[in-house]
Amino acid sequence: MYSPFDAESLLAAARGLPQGNDAVWHRRLIIWKEPATWMPALTAWLSRYFRADAMQRLRPNVFRDICWDDTHWLDVLARSLKDPVEYRTNDLADALLASVIRTYHGCRTHDAGTYFRNGLLVHRKEQLKARALSIIKTHPELHYMQAQLDEAIARIDNTIDDGKCYVAVSDEGLLDQAAHYLIYGSEWIMALFKDDGRSILRKIGAPTLIEIDLPFSTTHNSDRHELAKHMLREWTRLACNGQEWVAPINCTFFLAKDVPGECIVGHTHPAILRDPLDRERIYRSPVTTCKYCNGNPEIIQ
């Protein structure tokens, strides 16, 4: 874990990188939970915007009793910059276009290999309906729903994210705040079923966290802008407090196109999760591998 102790170590980590130049982000892979992949680059990038006495103003490694998600961290940073921090946020959002970011998608599947082969697909209503119908036909206790399926779909149709998909920047944040995707699978399919159907969804496949190296060029500016704020805030917090953990941010990217299979770089099967739909009770998965794991043991992580 990256943990600077003073101004010199903060600046030393950025030496050898392009200073004050967008080129520092060119083809860089950013992994949020590994600050060494982005914090030195951000230090180098910020260098042209620092005041002459920036480090005296910032006072790296002087602990601030500020919560990690408090926007006051941006105020701390602003004292060290020549221009308003809002300008730097906009500039950083644009500069990141040349980079790639490790993101995560929660699902429940028998075979994670489908993601490696086909990529991460946006929601398609007809495919989701076919999947729901297959589940109903496979489980006799759900056969009664076959005649009610169209009615159930009509009931939730105004909430479907048709043609959309979402990925998270922080795996910890996703598991902490949205573990239901791994426990039940598709949120749209889950909404179709009552408690009896949801209990079955919990037993289909394995909870799966898909890892995607997402080119920023495929993202929306508003999402990059939100991440840029998180990066500047967390850079300041780590520079000042140097703590041995990274903030579990709630930051997602909205995707309107399928992500190709070559962007899928890994997967895991978390065994213990908190179910946000069951009063945060602990859910222990009876299955922690999938068909892809069993056929490719070297990729189990």
Secondary structure, 3 states (H helix, E strand, C coil): CCCCCCHHHHHHCCCCCCCCCHHHHCCCEECCCCHHHCHHHHHHHHHHHECCCHHHHHCCCCCCCCCCCCCHHHHHHHCCECCCHHHHHHHHHHHHHHCEEEEEEEEEECCCHHHHHHCECCCCHHHHHHHHHHHHHHCHHHHHHHHHHHHHHHHHHHHCCCCCEEEECCHHHHHHHCCHHHHHCCHHHHHHCCHHHHHHHCCCCEEEEEEEEEEHHHCCHHHHHHHHHHHHHHHHHHHHHCCCCCCCCCCEEEECCCECHHHEEEEECCCEEEECCCCCEEEECCCCCCHHHHHCHHHCC
